[in-house]
């Protein structure tokens, strides 16, 4: 077997972290033949809970779990890691302005970015799950200028999965038949799930679902507001589905996307589709397991262009709100 790969999970004792670490340890993240060392970061008050999580991981006797590191020290958590999954963040509380939310999370993701640059392996890749993930990722990335911008990803895969499920239900088709579904922009209520370029059973989704009004209204709204609906139904935010999306995202980037298909992930814009350079923006992305690239040449009608404009503007506003949290170049 190959040498173990170090994988870091922050907020590992939280709801998403708890749903995630067992799947990582079982081999679902990097494959059935890749041993890992699982490095788990928590805040001091949660360390006792994290010890319980580690006991359960031990009790699973996962053959691929070579070792575990439990720590509240940020630099220790990222030591030699090749994949870092930044899950832990401060959720938005009632009455909290978005600027306040961004500021408090900047106090988390700025230091984590610096620690990753200082301690991680040379091949490190970073997936930010903790919300607001696009701008949290931008903050961490800008605090680690030593690392190439193409190492940083923010998770829009949960939105992609939600959108695929909605299209499959509407078309009365298995979800595996839905492909080429892109989420454009921010992981927020401005995101745009692109039905026009999606395919169902290899056919354009618009040919299969002859209800453009539903696609432009209920479909988009359901995907945009699904997180809030989950909170209302279960009294807590998405955990199992978010952990599943993180696994899916890394699998697509690490193992490659199917020929002719793509995955949705927020990456540092290089100006594609007119998006300002440097924004951490959701795009359709193809990967061969070693390199990734934004899918170019997709067409958008006036409706789609307006949706993409709105989510771009929101991300510009968020970037401007956190200027004080990123070092000047």
C-alpha positions in Angstrom: 0.0 0.0 0.0 1.1 3.6 -0.6 2.3 5.8 2.3 -0.5 7.4 4.3 -1.8 10.8 3.2 -2.5 13.4 5.9 -6.1 14.8 5.7 -7.2 17.6 8.0 -10.8 18.3 9.0 -11.6 21.4 11.0 -14.7 21.5 13.2 -14.4 17.7 13.3 -16.7 17.2 16.3 -19.5 19.3 14.8 -22.5 18.0 12.9 -20.9 18.0 9.5 -17.5 16.9 10.8 -19.0 14.0 12.6 -20.8 12.9 9.4 -17.7 13.4 7.4 -14.8 11.8 9.3 -16.1 8.2 9.3 -16.5 8.4 5.5 -13.0 9.7 5.1 -11.6 7.0 7.3 -13.4 4.3 5.4 -11.7 5.3 2.2 -14.5 7.1 0.4 -12.5 10.3 0.1 -9.3 9.2 -1.6 -10.0 5.7 -2.6 -10.0 2.1 -1.2 -6.3 1.6 -1.3 -5.1 4.9 0.2 -4.2 4.9 3.9 -4.7 8.2 5.7 -3.7 10.0 8.8 -6.8 12.0 10.0 -5.9 15.3 11.6 -8.9 16.8 13.5 -9.0 20.4 14.7 -11.5 21.6 17.3 -11.8 24.5 19.7 -10.8 23.8 23.3 -14.4 23.5 24.7 -15.1 20.7 22.1 -12.0 18.6 22.7 -13.8 16.2 25.0 -16.4 15.6 22.4 -13.7 15.1 19.8 -12.1 12.5 22.0 -15.4 10.6 21.8 -15.4 10.9 18.0 -11.9 9.4 18.0 -13.0 6.6 20.2 -15.8 5.7 17.7 -13.4 5.9 14.8 -11.1 3.5 16.7 -14.1 1.2 17.3 -14.8 1.0 13.6 -11.3 -0.6 13.0 -11.0 1.1 9.6 -8.0 -0.6 7.8 -7.1 2.6 6.0 -7.0 4.8 9.1 -3.3 4.8 9.9 -3.4 7.3 12.7 -5.3 10.2 14.2 -4.2 13.6 15.5 -6.6 15.5 17.8 -5.7 19.1 18.5 -6.9 22.6 19.2 -3.7 24.0 17.8 -4.2 25.3 14.2 -0.6 24.8 13.0 -0.4 21.3 14.4 -3.7 20.5 12.6 -2.3 21.3 9.2 1.1 19.8 9.6 2.0 17.9 6.3 -1.6 17.7 5.2 -2.3 17.1 1.5 -6.0 17.8 1.8 -7.6 20.3 4.2 -11.4 20.3 4.6 -12.3 23.6 6.4 -15.7 22.7 7.9 -15.7 24.7 11.2 -17.2 28.2 11.0 -19.4 30.5 13.0 -23.0 30.3 11.9 -25.1 33.3 11.3 -27.1 34.2 14.5 -30.4 36.0 14.7 -29.9 39.7 14.2 -26.4 39.3 12.9 -25.5 41.4 9.8 -23.7 39.7 7.0 -20.7 42.0 7.5 -20.5 40.9 11.1 -20.7 37.2 10.0 -17.9 37.8 7.5 -15.8 39.6 10.1 -16.1 36.9 12.8 -15.3 34.1 10.3 -12.4 36.1 8.9 -10.9 35.7 12.4 -11.0 32.0 11.8 -10.1 31.6 8.2 -7.3 34.1 8.0 -5.2 32.3 10.6 -6.0 29.0 9.0 -4.8 30.2 5.7 -1.5 31.3 7.2 -1.1 28.0 9.0 -1.8 26.0 5.8 0.9 28.0 4.0 3.3 27.4 6.8 2.7 23.8 7.7 0.9 21.9 5.0 2.4 19.6 2.4 3.7 21.0 -0.9 0.8 19.4 -2.8 -1.9 20.6 -0.4 -5.5 21.2 -1.7 -8.1 23.0 0.4 -11.9 22.7 0.3 -13.8 25.3 2.3 -17.2 24.0 3.5 -17.9 26.4 6.4 -20.2 29.2 5.4 -20.2 31.8 3.9 -17.8 29.4 2.1 -16.9 31.5 -1.0 -15.7 34.5 0.9 -14.2 32.4 3.8 -12.2 30.7 1.1 -11.1 34.0 -0.4 -10.0 35.2 3.1 -8.0 32.0 3.7 -6.5 32.1 0.2 -5.4 35.7 0.4 -3.7 35.0 3.7 -1.6 32.3 2.0 -0.1 34.1 -1.0 2.7 31.5 -1.1 0.2 28.9 -2.3 -1.1 28.9 -5.9 -4.7 30.1 -6.2 -5.7 27.0 -8.0 -5.3 24.9 -4.7 -8.3 26.6 -3.1 -11.9 25.5 -3.5 -15.2 26.5 -1.9 -18.1 23.9 -1.9 -21.0 24.4 -4.3 -21.4 20.7 -4.8 -24.3 20.5 -2.2 -26.2 22.9 -4.4 -25.4 20.8 -7.5 -26.6 17.7 -5.8 -29.8 19.4 -4.7 -30.5 20.7 -8.2 -29.9 17.3 -9.7 -32.4 15.8 -7.4 -35.0 18.4 -8.2 -34.6 17.9 -11.9 -34.7 14.1 -11.5 -38.0 14.2 -9.5 -39.6 16.6 -12.1 -38.5 14.4 -15.0 -39.4 11.2 -13.2 -35.9 9.9 -14.0 -33.1 8.4 -11.8 -30.8 11.1 -10.5 -27.9 9.4 -12.2 -29.4 10.5 -15.5 -28.9 14.1 -14.7 -25.5 15.6 -15.8 -23.8 18.8 -16.7 -25.4 20.8 -13.9 -23.5 23.9 -13.0 -24.0 26.2 -10.0 -22.8 29.7 -10.9 -21.6 32.2 -8.3 -22.1 32.2 -4.5 -23.2 29.5 -2.2 -26.1 31.7 -1.1 -29.7 32.6 -2.1 -28.3 34.3 -5.2 -26.7 31.2 -6.7 -27.8 30.2 -10.2 -28.5 26.5 -10.9 -28.0 26.4 -14.7 -30.8 24.3 -16.1 -30.3 25.4 -19.7 -26.9 23.6 -20.0 -28.0 20.6 -17.9 -28.8 17.3 -19.5 -31.1 14.5 -18.5 -30.5 11.1 -20.1 -28.1 12.8 -22.5 -30.7 15.2 -23.7 -31.0 18.9 -22.9 -33.0 19.4 -19.7 -35.3 21.8 -21.5 -36.2 19.1 -24.0 -37.1 16.7 -21.2 -38.9 19.1 -18.8 -41.3 21.2 -21.0 -42.0 23.7 -18.2 -39.7 26.7 -18.4 -41.8 28.6 -15.9 -41.2 25.9 -13.3 -37.5 25.9 -14.1 -37.2 29.7 -13.9 -39.2 29.9 -10.6 -39.8 27.0 -8.3 -36.8 25.0 -9.3 -34.3 27.8 -8.7 -36.0 29.0 -5.5 -36.1 25.4 -4.1 -32.4 25.0 -4.7 -31.5 28.5 -3.4 -33.5 28.1 -0.2 -33.1 24.4 0.5 -30.7 24.9 3.4 -33.3 27.1 5.2 -36.0 24.4 4.5 -33.8 21.7 6.0 -33.3 23.9 9.1 -37.1 24.4 9.4 -37.8 20.7 9.1 -35.2 19.2 11.3 -34.2 22.1 13.6 -30.6 22.0 12.5 -28.6 22.8 9.3 -27.7 20.2 6.7 -25.1 17.9 8.0 -25.2 14.5 6.3 -25.9 16.0 2.8 -23.1 18.6 3.3 -20.6 15.9 4.3 -21.7 13.8 1.3 -21.2 16.8 -1.0 -17.7 17.4 0.4 -16.8 13.7 -0.3 -18.3 14.1 -3.8 -16.4 17.3 -4.5 -13.0 15.9 -3.5 -13.7 12.7 -5.4 -14.4 14.7 -8.6 -11.3 16.8 -8.2 -9.0 14.0 -7.0 -10.4 11.2 -9.2 -11.5 13.2 -12.2 -14.8 14.1 -13.7 -16.6 11.8 -16.2 -15.9 12.5 -19.9 -18.2 15.2 -21.2 -19.5 16.1 -17.8 -18.3 18.5 -15.1 -18.7 19.3 -11.4 -19.6 22.5 -9.7 -17.1 24.1 -7.4 -16.1 27.7 -6.5 -12.6 28.5 -7.7 -10.5 31.7 -8.0 -11.7 33.4 -11.1 -9.3 34.1 -13.9 -11.8 36.3 -15.7 -13.8 33.5 -17.2 -17.3 34.6 -18.4 -16.5 38.2 -17.4 -16.3 37.4 -13.7 -13.8 39.7 -11.9 -10.4 38.1 -11.3 -9.8 36.8 -7.9 -13.4 36.2 -6.8 -14.0 32.7 -5.4 -16.8 32.0 -7.9 -18.9 28.9 -8.6 -18.1 27.5 -12.1 -18.5 24.3 -14.0 -15.1 22.6 -13.7 -13.6 19.6 -15.3 -10.7 17.6 -13.8 -8.4 14.8 -14.9 -7.3 14.1 -11.3 -4.2 16.2 -11.6 -5.4 19.5 -13.1 -8.7 21.2 -13.3 -10.1 23.8 -15.7 -13.2 25.9 -15.9 -15.4 24.7 -18.8 -15.4 27.5 -21.4 -17.8 28.3 -24.2 -21.2 27.6 -22.5 -24.0 29.9 -23.7 -26.3 31.9 -21.5 -29.6 33.6 -22.5 -30.6 37.0 -21.0 -32.3 35.3 -18.0 -29.2 33.4 -17.1 -26.9 36.4 -17.6 -29.0 38.4 -15.2 -28.9 35.7 -12.6 -25.1 35.4 -12.9 -24.8 39.2 -12.7 -26.7 39.3 -9.4 -24.6 36.6 -7.7 -21.4 38.2 -9.0 -22.4 41.5 -7.5 -23.1 39.8 -4.1 -19.6 38.3 -4.2 -18.0 41.6 -5.0 -19.8 43.2 -2.1 -18.6 40.4 0.2 -15.1 40.9 -1.0 -15.3 44.6 -0.3 -16.6 43.9 3.2 -13.5 41.8 4.1 -10.8 44.0 2.6 -9.4 44.6 6.0 -9.1 40.9 6.6 -6.7 40.2 3.8 -3.1 41.4 3.6 -2.2 44.0 1.1 0.0 42.9 -1.8 
